[in-house]
Amino acid sequence: MEKGRLIMSKAIDRQVQARDKRVARAKAKTVDVGAWKSHRESWVEQLERYEKIKDEMQKDFENWIDDKEMHYRWKRLNIDIEICKLQINTCDNHIKIAELIKENMDNKTNLM
């Protein structure tokens, strides 16, 4: 009977080790949410700065309506604003993914 307990104990130990390895792998895959939130904030600040510049340019629109260089600056500014918005959305998505991975890892850990 002692041999049966020893085999069961080894099987349980292997299961516990396997669970610990899965948890460690899951933790290694987690993303630093704080870093993404900080990254997002820097894009938001940059977007606000670009929008201020755009507002200033709009005030002087009459003065540069025929200026080709200003049109290129305007176009480049609008592209920069669009890039900022896309980067903010990307950061939001990475934050959501990281939070879901963490929640999923917690659920898996609790099931074991």
DRENKOL-506903 format. One record per residue: x, y, z of N, C-alpha, C, O, CB in turn. Coordinates in Angstrom, 2 decimals. Atoms other than C-alpha are relative to their C-alpha. Glycine has a CB too. Layout:
residues N
((X Y Z) (X Y Z) (X Y Z) (X Y Z) (X Y Z)),
...
end
This chain:
residues 112
((0.83 -1.20 0.00) (0.00 0.00 0.00) (0.86 1.25 0.00) (0.49 2.26 -0.59) (-0.94 0.00 1.21)),
((-0.90 -1.14 -0.07) (2.92 2.33 0.74) (0.52 0.38 -1.39) (0.72 1.55 -1.69) (1.18 -0.31 0.94)),
((-0.49 -0.24 1.36) (4.14 1.94 -2.86) (-1.04 0.78 -0.80) (-0.67 1.66 -1.59) (0.33 -1.33 -0.70)),
((1.09 -0.71 0.69) (0.74 3.14 -4.16) (-0.04 1.47 0.40) (-0.25 2.34 -0.44) (-1.34 -0.65 0.30)),
((-0.02 -1.39 -0.48) (0.93 6.27 -1.98) (1.19 0.75 -0.59) (1.09 1.93 -0.94) (0.07 0.04 1.54)),
((-1.20 -0.63 0.55) (4.45 6.96 -3.22) (-0.21 0.37 -1.46) (0.20 1.45 -1.90) (1.21 -0.95 0.15)),
((0.28 -0.28 1.42) (3.33 6.74 -6.85) (-0.97 1.17 -0.11) (-0.78 2.05 -0.96) (-0.59 -1.26 -0.70)),
((0.97 -1.11 0.01) (0.35 9.05 -6.13) (0.68 1.30 0.37) (0.41 2.34 -0.23) (-1.17 -0.28 0.98)),
((-0.70 -1.19 -0.43) (2.64 11.49 -4.33) (0.87 0.55 -1.13) (0.91 1.77 -1.33) (0.86 -0.31 1.23)),
((-0.83 -0.43 1.11) (5.03 11.61 -7.30) (-0.86 0.60 -1.12) (-0.47 1.59 -1.74) (0.82 -1.19 -0.55)),
((0.89 -0.52 1.03) (2.12 12.14 -9.70) (-0.51 1.38 0.37) (-0.60 2.27 -0.47) (-1.18 -0.96 -0.22)),
((0.48 -1.31 -0.46) (0.80 15.00 -7.60) (1.13 1.02 -0.08) (0.91 2.16 -0.48) (-0.54 -0.09 1.45)),
((-1.15 -0.91 0.09) (4.30 16.51 -7.38) (0.23 0.45 -1.45) (0.52 1.62 -1.70) (1.27 -0.69 0.55)),
((-0.17 -0.35 1.41) (4.57 16.39 -11.19) (-1.09 0.98 -0.45) (-0.81 1.91 -1.21) (-0.04 -1.27 -0.89)),
((1.08 -0.91 0.35) (1.18 18.07 -11.52) (0.24 1.40 0.57) (0.02 2.40 -0.11) (-1.33 -0.54 0.49)),
((-0.29 -1.29 -0.64) (2.17 20.81 -9.08) (1.14 0.70 -0.74) (1.06 1.90 -1.00) (0.37 -0.20 1.50)),
((-1.11 -0.59 0.75) (5.47 21.36 -10.92) (-0.46 0.50 -1.36) (-0.06 1.58 -1.80) (1.13 -1.01 -0.17)),
((0.52 -0.41 1.31) (3.65 21.50 -14.25) (-0.82 1.28 0.13) (-0.71 2.18 -0.70) (-0.85 -1.13 -0.64)),
((0.79 -1.21 -0.24) (1.22 24.06 -12.83) (0.90 1.19 0.27) (0.68 2.28 -0.27) (-0.96 -0.21 1.18)),
((-0.93 -1.08 -0.31) (4.07 26.13 -11.43) (0.71 0.50 -1.27) (0.92 1.70 -1.43) (1.03 -0.46 1.04)),
((-0.64 -0.38 1.26) (5.78 26.09 -14.83) (-0.96 0.80 -0.88) (-0.57 1.80 -1.49) (0.50 -1.24 -0.75)),
((1.00 -0.73 0.81) (2.56 27.19 -16.57) (-0.20 1.41 0.54) (-0.30 2.37 -0.22) (-1.35 -0.75 -0.02)),
((0.18 -1.31 -0.63) (2.11 30.03 -14.07) (1.21 0.89 -0.30) (1.05 2.06 -0.62) (-0.19 -0.14 1.53)),
((-1.21 -0.78 0.27) (5.73 31.12 -14.54) (0.03 0.46 -1.47) (0.40 1.61 -1.75) (1.27 -0.84 0.32)),
((0.04 -0.39 1.42) (5.34 31.09 -18.35) (-1.03 1.10 -0.23) (-0.78 2.04 -0.98) (-0.33 -1.21 -0.89)),
((1.05 -1.01 0.15) (2.12 33.09 -18.08) (0.46 1.34 0.56) (0.20 2.38 -0.03) (-1.29 -0.46 0.70)),
((-0.51 -1.24 -0.58) (3.78 35.64 -15.80) (1.04 0.63 -0.90) (1.12 1.85 -1.00) (0.59 -0.26 1.40)),
((-1.02 -0.53 0.91) (6.65 35.97 -18.26) (-0.64 0.68 -1.21) (-0.06 1.59 -1.79) (0.94 -1.13 -0.46)),
((0.69 -0.57 1.16) (4.13 36.77 -21.01) (-0.74 1.28 0.33) (-1.12 2.02 -0.58) (-0.96 -1.00 -0.57)),
((0.78 -1.17 -0.36) (2.39 39.50 -19.05) (0.72 1.28 -0.40) (1.95 1.34 -0.44) (-0.29 0.01 1.51)),
((-0.51 -1.28 0.46) (2.84 43.05 -20.22) (-0.14 1.01 1.13) (-1.11 0.97 1.89) (-0.74 0.48 -1.28)),
((0.04 -1.03 -1.03) (3.62 45.97 -17.95) (-1.05 1.04 -0.39) (-0.81 1.89 -1.25) (1.40 0.65 0.19)),
((1.11 -0.92 0.30) (0.32 47.86 -18.00) (0.40 1.44 0.29) (0.02 2.35 -0.45) (-1.25 -0.38 0.81)),
((-0.43 -1.35 -0.35) (1.89 50.85 -16.30) (0.84 0.64 -1.09) (0.73 1.84 -1.35) (0.79 -0.03 1.30)),
((-0.84 -0.53 1.08) (4.41 51.22 -19.11) (-0.87 0.43 -1.18) (-0.63 1.47 -1.78) (1.03 -1.06 -0.46)),
((0.89 -0.36 1.11) (1.64 51.20 -21.73) (-0.81 1.25 0.34) (-1.05 2.09 -0.53) (-0.95 -1.16 -0.35)),
((0.76 -1.18 -0.39) (-0.35 53.76 -19.74) (0.87 1.25 -0.07) (0.41 2.31 -0.48) (-0.57 -0.16 1.42)),
((-0.93 -1.11 0.10) (2.71 56.00 -19.52) (0.26 0.36 -1.46) (0.29 1.54 -1.82) (1.32 -0.34 0.70)),
((-0.21 -0.20 1.44) (3.35 55.54 -23.24) (-1.21 0.71 -0.61) (-1.07 1.62 -1.43) (0.24 -1.36 -0.70)),
((1.23 -0.61 0.50) (-0.28 56.44 -23.93) (-0.06 1.48 0.38) (-0.40 2.32 -0.44) (-1.24 -0.74 0.55)),
((0.04 -1.39 -0.46) (-0.03 59.61 -21.84) (0.94 0.89 -0.81) (0.60 2.03 -1.11) (0.38 0.07 1.48)),
((-0.92 -0.81 0.80) (2.99 60.79 -23.82) (-0.59 0.28 -1.38) (-0.40 1.37 -1.93) (1.36 -0.70 -0.14)),
((0.66 -0.23 1.30) (1.02 60.33 -27.07) (-1.14 1.01 0.15) (-1.35 1.83 -0.74) (-0.54 -1.32 -0.57)),
((1.09 -0.95 -0.23) (-1.93 62.23 -25.58) (0.56 1.42 0.11) (0.01 2.36 -0.46) (-0.79 -0.36 1.30)),
((-0.64 -1.33 -0.12) (0.39 65.12 -24.63) (0.45 0.51 -1.36) (0.28 1.69 -1.68) (1.19 -0.06 0.95)),
((-0.45 -0.40 1.33) (1.86 65.14 -28.11) (-1.20 0.40 -0.88) (-1.12 1.38 -1.63) (0.78 -1.14 -0.67)),
((1.20 -0.33 0.76) (-1.63 65.13 -29.65) (-0.53 1.37 0.39) (-0.90 2.16 -0.48) (-1.09 -1.06 0.21)),
((0.47 -1.30 -0.46) (-2.66 68.09 -27.51) (0.89 1.12 -0.55) (0.40 2.19 -0.94) (-0.01 0.05 1.54)),
((-0.93 -1.00 0.51) (0.47 69.96 -28.60) (-0.25 0.25 -1.49) (-0.27 1.40 -1.94) (1.46 -0.46 0.22)),
((0.28 -0.16 1.44) (-0.26 69.28 -32.29) (-1.31 0.73 -0.24) (-1.42 1.55 -1.16) (-0.04 -1.38 -0.69)),
((1.30 -0.67 0.19) (-3.87 70.38 -31.90) (0.09 1.49 0.33) (-0.60 2.30 -0.30) (-1.06 -0.66 0.88)),
((-0.21 -1.42 -0.27) (-2.73 73.66 -30.33) (0.64 0.69 -1.21) (0.24 1.78 -1.60) (0.89 0.19 1.25)),
((-0.65 -0.54 1.19) (-0.44 74.23 -33.30) (-1.00 0.15 -1.13) (-1.01 1.15 -1.84) (1.18 -0.90 -0.45)),
((1.01 -0.04 1.06) (-3.30 73.42 -35.64) (-0.96 1.18 0.22) (-1.32 1.88 -0.73) (-0.79 -1.33 -0.06)),
((0.88 -1.13 -0.31) (-5.55 75.95 -33.87) (0.66 1.32 -0.34) (0.02 2.22 -0.89) (-0.40 -0.02 1.47)),
((-0.73 -1.23 0.33) (-2.87 78.62 -34.23) (0.10 0.19 -1.51) (-0.03 1.31 -2.01) (1.41 -0.03 0.62)),
((-0.09 -0.10 1.47) (-2.46 77.82 -37.91) (-1.35 0.39 -0.60) (-1.40 1.14 -1.57) (0.48 -1.34 -0.60)),
((1.32 -0.34 0.53) (-6.20 78.04 -38.47) (-0.32 1.48 0.17) (-1.01 2.07 -0.66) (-1.07 -0.84 0.69)),
((0.23 -1.44 -0.21) (-6.24 81.55 -37.02) (0.65 0.82 -1.11) (0.12 1.86 -1.50) (0.55 0.43 1.36)),
((-0.73 -0.73 1.04) (-3.72 82.63 -39.66) (-0.29 -0.56 -1.40) (0.48 -0.30 -2.33) (1.49 -0.06 0.28)),
((0.31 0.66 1.27) (-5.37 80.68 -42.48) (-0.05 0.99 -1.16) (0.45 0.69 -2.25) (-1.32 -0.74 0.10)),
((0.13 -0.99 1.07) (-6.15 83.80 -44.50) (1.36 0.47 -0.51) (1.51 0.78 -1.69) (-0.82 1.20 0.49)),
((-1.32 -0.49 0.38) (-2.49 84.82 -44.50) (0.79 -0.98 -0.86) (1.64 -0.56 -1.65) (0.79 0.34 1.23)),
((-0.81 0.96 0.75) (-1.15 81.60 -45.97) (-0.81 -0.85 -0.98) (-0.39 -1.95 -1.36) (0.70 -0.90 0.96)),
((0.87 0.77 0.89) (-3.97 80.48 -48.24) (0.68 -0.35 -1.34) (0.37 -1.38 -1.93) (-1.28 0.77 -0.27)),
((-0.69 0.25 1.27) (-1.69 80.74 -51.31) (1.43 -0.50 0.20) (2.16 -0.69 -0.77) (0.01 1.26 -0.84)),
((-1.37 0.42 -0.31) (1.51 79.61 -49.57) (0.11 -1.52 -0.07) (-0.50 -2.23 0.73) (0.43 0.51 1.41)),
((-0.12 1.43 0.23) (2.52 76.17 -50.85) (0.68 -0.71 1.18) (0.27 -1.80 1.58) (0.78 -0.26 -1.29)),
((-0.71 0.60 -1.13) (4.94 75.49 -47.99) (-0.92 -0.18 1.21) (-0.85 -1.20 1.90) (1.20 0.86 0.38)),
((0.92 0.11 -1.13) (2.25 76.17 -45.41) (-1.02 -1.12 -0.21) (-1.45 -1.78 0.73) (-0.73 1.33 0.22)),
((0.92 1.11 0.28) (-0.06 73.73 -47.16) (0.65 -1.34 0.32) (0.01 -2.24 0.86) (-0.45 0.03 -1.48)),
((-0.70 1.23 -0.35) (2.59 71.04 -46.82) (0.12 -0.16 1.51) (-0.02 -1.27 2.03) (1.39 -0.01 -0.64)),
((-0.05 0.05 -1.46) (3.03 71.92 -43.14) (-1.35 -0.42 0.57) (-1.43 -1.23 1.49) (0.42 1.36 0.59)),
((1.36 0.34 -0.44) (-0.74 71.71 -42.69) (-0.27 -1.48 -0.20) (-0.81 -2.16 0.68) (-1.05 0.84 -0.77)),
((0.22 1.40 0.33) (-0.86 68.34 -44.39) (0.81 -0.90 0.95) (0.29 -1.89 1.47) (0.39 -0.29 -1.48)),
((-0.85 0.78 -0.89) (2.07 67.03 -42.32) (-0.53 0.02 1.44) (-0.48 -0.99 2.14) (1.44 0.55 -0.04)),
((0.57 -0.12 -1.33) (0.46 68.31 -39.13) (-1.22 -0.90 0.16) (-1.38 -1.56 1.19) (-0.38 1.46 0.29)),
((1.18 0.88 -0.06) (-2.79 66.50 -39.91) (0.40 -1.47 0.02) (-0.25 -2.28 0.69) (-0.92 0.27 -1.20)),
((-0.48 1.38 -0.02) (-0.86 63.30 -40.59) (0.55 -0.33 1.39) (0.30 -1.41 1.92) (1.09 -0.22 -1.09)),
((-0.53 0.22 -1.35) (0.98 63.68 -37.26) (-1.13 -0.18 1.02) (-1.03 -1.01 1.92) (0.89 1.18 0.42)),
((1.15 0.14 -0.90) (-2.35 64.13 -35.49) (-0.64 -1.37 -0.17) (-1.01 -2.01 0.82) (-1.04 1.11 -0.27)),
((0.59 1.32 0.26) (-3.71 60.99 -37.15) (0.88 -1.11 0.59) (0.38 -2.08 1.14) (-0.19 -0.21 -1.52)),
((-0.93 0.98 -0.57) (-0.58 59.05 -36.12) (-0.16 -0.06 1.52) (-0.20 -1.14 2.10) (1.47 0.35 -0.37)),
((0.19 -0.04 -1.46) (-1.03 60.18 -32.51) (-1.28 -0.73 0.41) (-1.28 -1.51 1.36) (-0.04 1.45 0.51)),
((1.28 0.66 -0.32) (-4.65 59.04 -32.50) (0.11 -1.51 -0.15) (-0.40 -2.26 0.68) (-1.12 0.54 -0.90)),
((-0.17 1.44 0.20) (-3.69 55.64 -33.92) (0.89 -0.61 1.09) (0.64 -1.72 1.55) (0.60 -0.28 -1.38)),
((-0.88 0.49 -1.06) (-0.88 55.26 -31.37) (-0.75 -0.10 1.33) (-0.54 -1.04 2.09) (1.22 0.92 0.15)),
((0.81 0.04 -1.22) (-3.31 56.08 -28.55) (-0.91 -1.22 -0.02) (-1.06 -1.91 0.98) (-0.83 1.31 0.16)),
((0.86 1.18 0.12) (-5.70 53.41 -29.85) (0.81 -1.28 0.18) (0.35 -2.23 0.80) (-0.71 0.00 -1.37)),
((-0.87 1.17 -0.16) (-2.81 50.94 -30.07) (0.33 -0.23 1.47) (0.27 -1.36 1.95) (1.28 0.17 -0.82)),
((-0.30 0.12 -1.43) (-1.84 51.66 -26.47) (-1.21 -0.51 0.77) (-1.09 -1.37 1.64) (0.46 1.35 0.58)),
((1.22 0.45 -0.66) (-5.46 51.24 -25.37) (-0.21 -1.50 -0.21) (-0.57 -2.23 0.71) (-1.22 0.78 -0.52)),
((0.17 1.42 0.31) (-5.60 47.86 -27.12) (1.02 -0.85 0.76) (0.67 -1.91 1.27) (0.12 -0.24 -1.50)),
((-1.01 0.76 -0.74) (-2.33 46.70 -25.54) (-0.33 -0.05 1.49) (-0.09 -1.06 2.15) (1.38 0.61 -0.21)),
((0.40 -0.01 -1.40) (-3.61 47.74 -22.12) (-1.13 -1.01 0.23) (-1.10 -1.76 1.20) (-0.46 1.42 0.43)),
((1.11 0.96 -0.13) (-6.83 45.77 -22.66) (0.51 -1.44 -0.10) (0.08 -2.30 0.67) (-1.05 0.25 -1.08)),
((-0.56 1.34 0.16) (-4.85 42.74 -23.87) (0.73 -0.43 1.26) (0.55 -1.55 1.73) (0.95 -0.05 -1.21)),
((-0.76 0.33 -1.21) (-2.54 42.86 -20.86) (-0.92 -0.29 1.16) (-0.68 -1.22 1.93) (0.95 1.14 0.36)),
((0.94 0.24 -1.10) (-5.45 43.12 -18.46) (-0.74 -1.32 -0.18) (-0.97 -2.03 0.80) (-1.01 1.15 0.08)),
((0.67 1.28 0.25) (-7.22 40.18 -20.12) (0.94 -1.17 0.24) (0.53 -2.20 0.77) (-0.53 -0.04 -1.43)),
((-0.97 1.07 -0.25) (-4.04 38.08 -20.03) (0.16 -0.21 1.49) (0.21 -1.35 1.96) (1.36 0.34 -0.65)),
((-0.15 0.11 -1.46) (-3.65 38.85 -16.33) (-1.22 -0.67 0.62) (-1.10 -1.55 1.48) (0.22 1.39 0.63)),
((1.24 0.60 -0.52) (-7.29 38.00 -15.63) (-0.06 -1.48 -0.35) (-0.45 -2.30 0.49) (-1.23 0.72 -0.56)),
((0.02 1.39 0.44) (-6.99 34.78 -17.63) (0.99 -0.83 0.82) (0.69 -1.96 1.21) (0.32 -0.09 -1.49)),
((-0.99 0.69 -0.80) (-3.82 33.83 -15.76) (-0.50 -0.23 1.42) (-0.32 -1.30 1.99) (1.32 0.78 0.02)),
((0.55 0.15 -1.35) (-5.52 34.47 -12.42) (-1.07 -1.08 0.03) (-1.13 -1.88 0.97) (-0.58 1.33 0.49)),
((1.05 1.03 0.06) (-8.48 32.33 -13.47) (0.60 -1.40 -0.12) (0.15 -2.34 0.54) (-0.96 0.26 -1.18)),
((-0.64 1.31 0.15) (-6.21 29.49 -14.60) (0.66 -0.44 1.29) (0.59 -1.61 1.66) (1.03 0.05 -1.13)),
((-0.67 0.31 -1.26) (-4.24 29.68 -11.36) (-1.01 -0.44 1.05) (-0.75 -1.36 1.82) (0.80 1.21 0.50)),
((1.03 0.34 -0.98) (-7.43 29.55 -9.29) (-0.65 -1.34 -0.29) (-1.13 -2.01 0.63) (-1.05 1.08 0.04)),
((0.61 1.28 0.36) (-8.71 26.52 -11.21) (0.88 -1.19 0.40) (0.39 -2.31 0.55) (-0.28 -0.05 -1.49)),
((-0.91 1.11 -0.29) (-5.63 24.47 -10.36) (0.10 -0.29 1.46) (0.83 -1.19 1.87) (1.36 0.28 -0.56)),
end
